[in-house]
Amino acid sequence: MGSEPTASRHRPLAPAGPTGKKLYAAYIAREPVGNGWSVRKCYVRKITINLCAADLNANGMAEGADAQAFSDAASTSSAQADLNEDGQIDTEDLNTFVWSYEQMNAE
């Protein structure tokens, strides 16, 4: 197991597991209709939060496809490989990926 990376500012490092975390946002709104407003409508949106930095394809698992995606992103200096969002792709990002990958697959 690798050493635990420094905490990310924007991306939690805890493994999400197969189900991830779900948040439901609800709001009530009216829409403009002609010179007036429509009846009130209730909208609900499901937001799935990916909590594992190593799950780059956001399917709830850290697997070979994620390792390949990280490798490809790092080799092309893509922002997707900047896991700690410090503007650099470096060993800290690699350590974050490896640590998160190991945590997700430790079970």
C-alpha positions as CSV (number, residue, x, y, z in Angstrom):
1,M,0.0,0.0,0.0
2,G,1.2,3.5,-0.8
3,S,1.3,6.3,1.7
4,E,-1.7,8.5,2.0
5,P,-1.6,11.6,-0.2
6,T,-2.2,15.1,0.9
7,A,-5.8,16.1,1.0
8,S,-7.3,17.5,-2.2
9,R,-9.0,20.8,-2.2
10,H,-11.8,19.8,-4.5
11,R,-11.9,16.1,-4.9
12,P,-12.5,13.8,-1.9
13,L,-10.3,10.7,-1.8
14,A,-12.5,8.2,0.0
15,P,-13.6,5.3,-2.1
16,A,-17.2,5.5,-3.4
17,G,-17.9,1.8,-3.8
18,P,-20.2,0.4,-6.4
19,T,-23.1,2.6,-5.5
20,G,-21.4,6.0,-5.1
21,K,-23.3,8.8,-3.3
22,K,-26.5,10.3,-4.7
23,L,-27.9,13.7,-4.0
24,Y,-31.4,14.7,-5.1
25,A,-31.9,18.4,-5.8
26,A,-35.6,19.5,-6.0
27,Y,-37.0,22.9,-6.8
28,I,-40.3,24.4,-7.8
29,A,-40.5,26.9,-10.7
30,R,-42.8,28.6,-13.1
31,E,-42.0,29.3,-16.7
32,P,-43.1,32.3,-18.8
33,V,-46.1,31.6,-21.0
34,G,-47.3,34.4,-23.2
35,N,-48.0,37.4,-20.9
36,G,-48.2,35.3,-17.8
37,W,-46.7,32.3,-16.0
38,S,-47.3,28.6,-16.2
39,V,-48.6,26.5,-13.3
40,R,-45.9,25.6,-10.7
41,K,-43.9,22.6,-11.6
42,C,-41.7,20.5,-9.4
43,Y,-38.3,19.4,-10.8
44,V,-36.1,16.8,-9.2
45,R,-32.6,16.0,-10.4
46,K,-30.3,13.2,-9.3
47,I,-26.7,14.0,-8.9
48,T,-24.2,11.2,-8.5
49,I,-21.0,12.1,-6.7
50,N,-17.9,10.2,-7.5
51,L,-15.8,10.0,-4.3
52,C,-12.8,8.0,-5.6
53,A,-10.1,10.0,-7.4
54,A,-9.0,6.8,-9.2
55,D,-12.4,6.2,-10.7
56,L,-11.8,8.4,-13.8
57,N,-14.7,6.9,-15.8
58,A,-17.1,7.3,-12.9
59,N,-18.5,3.9,-13.0
60,G,-18.2,3.2,-9.3
61,M,-15.1,1.0,-9.6
62,A,-11.4,1.6,-9.9
63,E,-10.2,-0.8,-12.6
64,G,-7.7,-1.2,-15.5
65,A,-9.7,1.2,-17.7
66,D,-9.1,3.9,-15.1
67,A,-5.4,3.1,-14.9
68,Q,-5.2,3.4,-18.7
69,A,-7.2,6.6,-18.7
70,F,-4.9,8.1,-16.1
71,S,-1.8,7.0,-18.0
72,D,-3.1,8.5,-21.2
73,A,-4.1,11.7,-19.5
74,A,-0.8,12.1,-17.8
75,S,1.2,11.4,-21.0
76,T,-0.7,14.1,-22.9
77,S,-0.6,16.5,-19.9
78,S,-4.5,16.5,-19.8
79,A,-6.1,18.2,-16.8
80,Q,-7.9,14.9,-16.1
81,A,-4.6,13.6,-14.6
82,D,-4.2,16.6,-12.3
83,L,-6.0,14.9,-9.5
84,N,-5.1,17.3,-6.7
85,E,-5.9,20.3,-9.0
86,D,-2.7,22.2,-8.4
87,G,-2.1,23.0,-12.0
88,Q,0.7,20.5,-12.4
89,I,0.7,16.8,-13.4
90,D,3.4,15.3,-11.1
91,T,4.2,12.5,-8.6
92,E,1.6,13.9,-6.2
93,D,-1.1,13.1,-8.8
94,L,0.4,9.6,-9.4
95,N,0.5,9.0,-5.6
96,T,-3.1,10.2,-5.3
97,F,-4.2,7.8,-8.1
98,V,-2.3,4.8,-6.7
99,W,-3.5,5.4,-3.1
100,S,-7.1,5.8,-4.2
101,Y,-6.9,2.8,-6.5
102,E,-5.5,0.7,-3.7
103,Q,-8.2,1.9,-1.2
104,M,-11.0,1.1,-3.7
105,N,-9.6,-2.4,-4.3
106,A,-8.6,-3.2,-0.8
107,E,-11.8,-5.1,0.0
